[in-house]
């Protein structure tokens, strides 16, 4: 099974960068998900085995259902510890940029700090069209997840034998969440070889699944039922759906970070639906609506995200944002759905 992903000179450069650096920062994007956290924690575990003490920095809060991840308490949130992150980036010798392809995905403040940092930067990511100033860019959009890519890198660097159970769990979690429990973008046999190797580290993959997907509050379940019954709009002729979650809905259902996770996937269970769009008002900023898109087969929701929602991502899983009211966002969603229908059918 061919797992290696780096050219020989890239592997040598990465080894040298790690060996020669003491002040290392590992960072990921705003609204970090399972792949972002899993890759950060997995890489940090590898670096610790190399005698390093990396600092993991993320811009803001991550979902409640991911707080069980091993060593997640060591992650430093910029929105709570701005000075710590700022100092770390200003003094870093090496910065790993995981699961994002451009600095803007960190948010304005950290974006500028990253660009100003004198550190050498390494990107490990699977999003298309990378645009980061790095000394080494390990960019492979064909990979299922950044965690899959990280495993391949560690494997090639000879790090798998000493990988700990904690490191394996983090990498597996990232792969699992970014493929919807291995239900999309996960048909390559190498993925299941990687899973088989990770499982030799002795963790319970069924428990990992339960920790992520069976770890919601009763209010999340009520929100899900409400969205499907009251909010979802289905357009069978156009093979698409959308729903909009308002600030009032969020308050009514005691929303916490992560409660909307996965809701956008549910309408794809409807026969004939190939595109699902989720709109959600931001709780703190007026005229900011978060957008998630999911699709199946050859429907390129990343193209729709870029064209209509100031976003991008993968062919079947993308996101974006709109700076407008929720009502205006719904109109934009309708425009996107009609464009999708005209293009596809």
FILUM-164341 format. One line per field, with one value per residue (C-alpha): residue number from 1; chain; residue in three letters; z, x, y. Coordinates in steps of 0.05 Angstrom, whole numbers. Last residue first. Example, Ala and Ser with C-alpha at 12.3 -4.5 7.8 and 13.67 -1.06 7.14 Angstrom:
REM FILUM-164341
num <- [2 / 1]
cadena <- [A / A]
residuo <- [ser / ala]
pz <- [143 / 156]
px <- [273 / 246]
py <- [-21 / -90]
***
This chain:
REM FILUM-164341
num <- [345 / 344 / 343 / 342 / 341 / 340 / 339 / 338 / 337 / 336 / 335 / 334 / 333 / 332 / 331 / 330 / 329 / 328 / 327 / 326 / 325 / 324 / 323 / 322 / 321 / 320 / 319 / 318 / 317 / 316 / 315 / 314 / 313 / 312 / 311 / 310 / 309 / 308 / 307 / 306 / 305 / 304 / 303 / 302 / 301 / 300 / 299 / 298 / 297 / 296 / 295 / 294 / 293 / 292 / 291 / 290 / 289 / 288 / 287 / 286 / 285 / 284 / 283 / 282 / 281 / 280 / 279 / 278 / 277 / 276 / 275 / 274 / 273 / 272 / 271 / 270 / 269 / 268 / 267 / 266 / 265 / 264 / 263 / 262 / 261 / 260 / 259 / 258 / 257 / 256 / 255 / 254 / 253 / 252 / 251 / 250 / 249 / 248 / 247 / 246 / 245 / 244 / 243 / 242 / 241 / 240 / 239 / 238 / 237 / 236 / 235 / 234 / 233 / 232 / 231 / 230 / 229 / 228 / 227 / 226 / 225 / 224 / 223 / 222 / 221 / 220 / 219 / 218 / 217 / 216 / 215 / 214 / 213 / 212 / 211 / 210 / 209 / 208 / 207 / 206 / 205 / 204 / 203 / 202 / 201 / 200 / 199 / 198 / 197 / 196 / 195 / 194 / 193 / 192 / 191 / 190 / 189 / 188 / 187 / 186 / 185 / 184 / 183 / 182 / 181 / 180 / 179 / 178 / 177 / 176 / 175 / 174 / 173 / 172 / 171 / 170 / 169 / 168 / 167 / 166 / 165 / 164 / 163 / 162 / 161 / 160 / 159 / 158 / 157 / 156 / 155 / 154 / 153 / 152 / 151 / 150 / 149 / 148 / 147 / 146 / 145 / 144 / 143 / 142 / 141 / 140 / 139 / 138 / 137 / 136 / 135 / 134 / 133 / 132 / 131 / 130 / 129 / 128 / 127 / 126 / 125 / 124 / 123 / 122 / 121 / 120 / 119 / 118 / 117 / 116 / 115 / 114 / 113 / 112 / 111 / 110 / 109 / 108 / 107 / 106 / 105 / 104 / 103 / 102 / 101 / 100 / 99 / 98 / 97 / 96 / 95 / 94 / 93 / 92 / 91 / 90 / 89 / 88 / 87 / 86 / 85 / 84 / 83 / 82 / 81 / 80 / 79 / 78 / 77 / 76 / 75 / 74 / 73 / 72 / 71 / 70 / 69 / 68 / 67 / 66 / 65 / 64 / 63 / 62 / 61 / 60 / 59 / 58 / 57 / 56 / 55 / 54 / 53 / 52 / 51 / 50 / 49 / 48 / 47 / 46 / 45 / 44 / 43 / 42 / 41 / 40 / 39 / 38 / 37 / 36 / 35 / 34 / 33 / 32 / 31 / 30 / 29 / 28 / 27 / 26 / 25 / 24 / 23 / 22 / 21 / 20 / 19 / 18 / 17 / 16 / 15 / 14 / 13 / 12 / 11 / 10 / 9 / 8 / 7 / 6 / 5 / 4 / 3 / 2 / 1]
cadena <- [A / A / A / A / A / A / A / A / A / A / A / A / A / A / A / A / A / A / A / A / A / A / A / A / A / A / A / A / A / A / A / A / A / A / A / A / A / A / A / A / A / A / A / A / A / A / A / A / A / A / A / A / A / A / A / A / A / A / A / A / A / A / A / A / A / A / A / A / A / A / A / A / A / A / A / A / A / A / A / A / A / A / A / A / A / A / A / A / A / A / A / A / A / A / A / A / A / A / A / A / A / A / A / A / A / A / A / A / A / A / A / A / A / A / A / A / A / A / A / A / A / A / A / A / A / A / A / A / A / A / A / A / A / A / A / A / A / A / A / A / A / A / A / A / A / A / A / A / A / A / A / A / A / A / A / A / A / A / A / A / A / A / A / A / A / A / A / A / A / A / A / A / A / A / A / A / A / A / A / A / A / A / A / A / A / A / A / A / A / A / A / A / A / A / A / A / A / A / A / A / A / A / A / A / A / A / A / A / A / A / A / A / A / A / A / A / A / A / A / A / A / A / A / A / A / A / A / A / A / A / A / A / A / A / A / A / A / A / A / A / A / A / A / A / A / A / A / A / A / A / A / A / A / A / A / A / A / A / A / A / A / A / A / A / A / A / A / A / A / A / A / A / A / A / A / A / A / A / A / A / A / A / A / A / A / A / A / A / A / A / A / A / A / A / A / A / A / A / A / A / A / A / A / A / A / A / A / A / A / A / A / A / A / A / A / A / A / A / A / A / A / A / A / A / A / A / A / A / A / A / A / A / A / A / A / A / A / A / A / A / A / A / A / A / A]
residuo <- [unk / unk / unk / unk / unk / unk / unk / unk / unk / unk / unk / unk / unk / unk / unk / unk / unk / unk / unk / unk / unk / unk / unk / unk / unk / unk / unk / unk / unk / unk / unk / unk / unk / unk / unk / unk / unk / unk / unk / unk / unk / unk / unk / unk / unk / unk / unk / unk / unk / unk / unk / unk / unk / unk / unk / unk / unk / unk / unk / unk / unk / unk / unk / unk / unk / unk / unk / unk / unk / unk / unk / unk / unk / unk / unk / unk / unk / unk / unk / unk / unk / unk / unk / unk / unk / unk / unk / unk / unk / unk / unk / unk / unk / unk / unk / unk / unk / unk / unk / unk / unk / unk / unk / unk / unk / unk / unk / unk / unk / unk / unk / unk / unk / unk / unk / unk / unk / unk / unk / unk / unk / unk / unk / unk / unk / unk / unk / unk / unk / unk / unk / unk / unk / unk / unk / unk / unk / unk / unk / unk / unk / unk / unk / unk / unk / unk / unk / unk / unk / unk / unk / unk / unk / unk / unk / unk / unk / unk / unk / unk / unk / unk / unk / unk / unk / unk / unk / unk / unk / unk / unk / unk / unk / unk / unk / unk / unk / unk / unk / unk / unk / unk / unk / unk / unk / unk / unk / unk / unk / unk / unk / unk / unk / unk / unk / unk / unk / unk / unk / unk / unk / unk / unk / unk / unk / unk / unk / unk / unk / unk / unk / unk / unk / unk / unk / unk / unk / unk / unk / unk / unk / unk / unk / unk / unk / unk / unk / unk / unk / unk / unk / unk / unk / unk / unk / unk / unk / unk / unk / unk / unk / unk / unk / unk / unk / unk / unk / unk / unk / unk / unk / unk / unk / unk / unk / unk / unk / unk / unk / unk / unk / unk / unk / unk / unk / unk / unk / unk / unk / unk / unk / unk / unk / unk / unk / unk / unk / unk / unk / unk / unk / unk / unk / unk / unk / unk / unk / unk / unk / unk / unk / unk / unk / unk / unk / unk / unk / unk / unk / unk / unk / unk / unk / unk / unk / unk / unk / unk / unk / unk / unk / unk / unk / unk / unk / unk / unk / unk / unk / unk / unk / unk / unk / unk / unk / unk / unk / unk / unk / unk / unk / unk / unk / unk / unk / unk / unk / unk / unk / unk / unk / unk / unk / unk / unk]
pz <- [-303 / -270 / -291 / -289 / -223 / -190 / -214 / -185 / -119 / -115 / -128 / -75 / -26 / -42 / -26 / 40 / 56 / 46 / 98 / 145 / 141 / 106 / 107 / 79 / 99 / 68 / 72 / 32 / 30 / -34 / -80 / -24 / 4 / -17 / 10 / -5 / -8 / -80 / -130 / -81 / -44 / -109 / -136 / -71 / -78 / -139 / -155 / -183 / -134 / -72 / -42 / 23 / 37 / 101 / 108 / 167 / 166 / 190 / 188 / 262 / 298 / 364 / 353 / 280 / 239 / 209 / 137 / 116 / 43 / 16 / -55 / -89 / -69 / -109 / -51 / 15 / 56 / 30 / 76 / 136 / 116 / 134 / 205 / 214 / 264 / 284 / 358 / 352 / 396 / 442 / 425 / 482 / 434 / 439 / 437 / 372 / 342 / 358 / 325 / 263 / 233 / 158 / 118 / 47 / -1 / -71 / -128 / -169 / -184 / -113 / -80 / -5 / 47 / 116 / 173 / 208 / 207 / 194 / 233 / 291 / 296 / 295 / 347 / 393 / 386 / 400 / 462 / 488 / 490 / 442 / 452 / 406 / 343 / 370 / 433 / 402 / 342 / 386 / 427 / 365 / 347 / 413 / 420 / 421 / 379 / 328 / 309 / 275 / 227 / 207 / 197 / 152 / 111 / 108 / 78 / 30 / -1 / -31 / -21 / 32 / 2 / 33 / 84 / 125 / 190 / 156 / 118 / 156 / 222 / 214 / 189 / 245 / 297 / 270 / 276 / 347 / 369 / 339 / 376 / 442 / 431 / 422 / 357 / 369 / 309 / 267 / 268 / 213 / 174 / 119 / 170 / 201 / 133 / 115 / 181 / 171 / 103 / 133 / 187 / 136 / 108 / 52 / 9 / -63 / -42 / -29 / -3 / 35 / 26 / 52 / 61 / 64 / 40 / 38 / -20 / -30 / -86 / -62 / 11 / 36 / 83 / 115 / 110 / 138 / 158 / 177 / 234 / 227 / 244 / 207 / 163 / 222 / 263 / 206 / 199 / 274 / 276 / 213 / 223 / 216 / 149 / 121 / 125 / 65 / 54 / 121 / 154 / 190 / 188 / 225 / 250 / 261 / 295 / 337 / 374 / 344 / 337 / 411 / 433 / 396 / 420 / 493 / 485 / 455 / 508 / 507 / 434 / 414 / 444 / 470 / 464 / 524 / 548 / 483 / 511 / 489 / 453 / 501 / 482 / 413 / 428 / 456 / 389 / 382 / 408 / 376 / 337 / 349 / 378 / 396 / 429 / 414 / 466 / 427 / 446 / 382 / 418 / 435 / 360 / 346 / 400 / 373 / 303 / 328 / 370 / 312 / 262 / 307 / 323 / 250 / 227 / 283 / 270 / 286 / 282 / 256 / 226 / 252 / 289 / 312 / 340 / 350 / 390 / 391 / 317 / 286 / 290 / 265 / 205 / 189 / 189 / 144 / 95 / 91 / 78 / 24 / -9 / -11 / -42 / 7 / 4 / 26 / 37 / -21 / 0]
px <- [-612 / -546 / -533 / -605 / -617 / -554 / -570 / -640 / -611 / -560 / -614 / -657 / -599 / -589 / -661 / -653 / -592 / -634 / -683 / -627 / -601 / -536 / -461 / -461 / -415 / -385 / -380 / -365 / -375 / -386 / -335 / -291 / -284 / -307 / -336 / -362 / -433 / -458 / -403 / -352 / -403 / -435 / -368 / -353 / -422 / -397 / -453 / -416 / -440 / -473 / -479 / -469 / -468 / -459 / -471 / -460 / -501 / -474 / -520 / -513 / -456 / -460 / -508 / -490 / -551 / -551 / -563 / -558 / -558 / -570 / -557 / -569 / -640 / -671 / -695 / -689 / -629 / -592 / -638 / -598 / -529 / -541 / -558 / -488 / -464 / -518 / -509 / -434 / -426 / -486 / -559 / -609 / -666 / -705 / -643 / -618 / -688 / -691 / -624 / -652 / -638 / -651 / -664 / -647 / -665 / -646 / -665 / -693 / -759 / -760 / -752 / -754 / -756 / -733 / -755 / -815 / -808 / -734 / -710 / -756 / -735 / -662 / -672 / -707 / -648 / -599 / -641 / -634 / -559 / -511 / -459 / -481 / -444 / -376 / -366 / -407 / -362 / -299 / -332 / -341 / -267 / -244 / -170 / -113 / -56 / -67 / -130 / -88 / -60 / -128 / -153 / -93 / -108 / -180 / -160 / -111 / -170 / -197 / -272 / -273 / -299 / -366 / -396 / -333 / -367 / -384 / -318 / -288 / -313 / -280 / -213 / -208 / -228 / -177 / -121 / -140 / -148 / -81 / -44 / -76 / -59 / 13 / 53 / 120 / 117 / 83 / 137 / 182 / 179 / 138 / 86 / 83 / 69 / 17 / -17 / -18 / -50 / -105 / -113 / -119 / -179 / -203 / -142 / -151 / -140 / -67 / -26 / 39 / 68 / 138 / 175 / 107 / 70 / -2 / -50 / -75 / -126 / -161 / -168 / -128 / -79 / -10 / 23 / 93 / 115 / 184 / 176 / 186 / 112 / 81 / 37 / 15 / 0 / -41 / -83 / -89 / -126 / -168 / -195 / -156 / -188 / -154 / -87 / -102 / -106 / -132 / -129 / -63 / -14 / 49 / 91 / 166 / 215 / 161 / 173 / 118 / 72 / 78 / 72 / 7 / -20 / -7 / -31 / -98 / -115 / -191 / -207 / -141 / -159 / -101 / -107 / -78 / -147 / -155 / -102 / -141 / -207 / -266 / -279 / -301 / -376 / -376 / -357 / -296 / -288 / -243 / -180 / -141 / -71 / -31 / 36 / 91 / 139 / 190 / 228 / 213 / 159 / 128 / 127 / 86 / 35 / 31 / 17 / -41 / -69 / -68 / -93 / -150 / -169 / -174 / -205 / -256 / -278 / -246 / -293 / -236 / -177 / -117 / -51 / 11 / 65 / 137 / 193 / 249 / 264 / 326 / 300 / 231 / 257 / 307 / 255 / 210 / 267 / 286 / 214 / 208 / 273 / 249 / 183 / 126 / 62 / 83 / 24 / 30 / 0]
py <- [397 / 412 / 483 / 508 / 473 / 500 / 571 / 563 / 538 / 595 / 647 / 615 / 617 / 691 / 705 / 667 / 710 / 772 / 747 / 729 / 800 / 815 / 802 / 732 / 675 / 613 / 538 / 476 / 400 / 361 / 392 / 417 / 487 / 556 / 620 / 689 / 659 / 663 / 646 / 616 / 574 / 551 / 529 / 493 / 460 / 423 / 373 / 313 / 261 / 291 / 360 / 397 / 471 / 511 / 586 / 632 / 696 / 763 / 823 / 839 / 806 / 768 / 709 / 698 / 680 / 611 / 589 / 516 / 495 / 424 / 401 / 334 / 318 / 261 / 220 / 258 / 235 / 296 / 337 / 311 / 335 / 408 / 388 / 359 / 410 / 460 / 445 / 454 / 515 / 520 / 536 / 542 / 522 / 588 / 630 / 599 / 602 / 676 / 688 / 655 / 587 / 584 / 521 / 501 / 446 / 423 / 376 / 434 / 400 / 373 / 441 / 429 / 483 / 462 / 508 / 478 / 402 / 391 / 452 / 438 / 365 / 384 / 439 / 389 / 342 / 399 / 416 / 346 / 358 / 325 / 271 / 215 / 237 / 256 / 214 / 158 / 154 / 155 / 100 / 57 / 69 / 40 / 55 / 4 / 33 / -22 / 16 / 69 / 18 / -9 / 63 / 78 / 15 / 39 / 106 / 73 / 35 / 100 / 107 / 161 / 226 / 211 / 163 / 152 / 177 / 243 / 245 / 304 / 275 / 207 / 232 / 282 / 230 / 180 / 231 / 250 / 177 / 158 / 214 / 195 / 121 / 140 / 141 / 107 / 62 / 115 / 168 / 144 / 209 / 175 / 151 / 220 / 251 / 199 / 208 / 284 / 276 / 232 / 284 / 340 / 303 / 259 / 273 / 295 / 368 / 352 / 411 / 400 / 470 / 480 / 546 / 580 / 642 / 617 / 615 / 544 / 533 / 470 / 449 / 388 / 420 / 416 / 484 / 497 / 567 / 594 / 642 / 717 / 728 / 787 / 744 / 703 / 765 / 795 / 733 / 728 / 794 / 787 / 717 / 652 / 636 / 699 / 663 / 619 / 544 / 520 / 451 / 460 / 518 / 496 / 553 / 550 / 598 / 631 / 696 / 739 / 680 / 660 / 733 / 743 / 676 / 693 / 765 / 744 / 693 / 687 / 702 / 671 / 603 / 563 / 487 / 450 / 428 / 389 / 341 / 279 / 298 / 301 / 374 / 353 / 349 / 420 / 448 / 493 / 564 / 616 / 632 / 568 / 561 / 499 / 514 / 465 / 436 / 396 / 333 / 295 / 257 / 324 / 340 / 277 / 294 / 365 / 337 / 295 / 351 / 400 / 348 / 327 / 398 / 420 / 354 / 355 / 427 / 494 / 554 / 597 / 561 / 523 / 533 / 496 / 541 / 520 / 554 / 502 / 495 / 462 / 390 / 408 / 447 / 392 / 338 / 380 / 394 / 320 / 300 / 353 / 331 / 259 / 279 / 274 / 232 / 163 / 116 / 67 / 0]
***
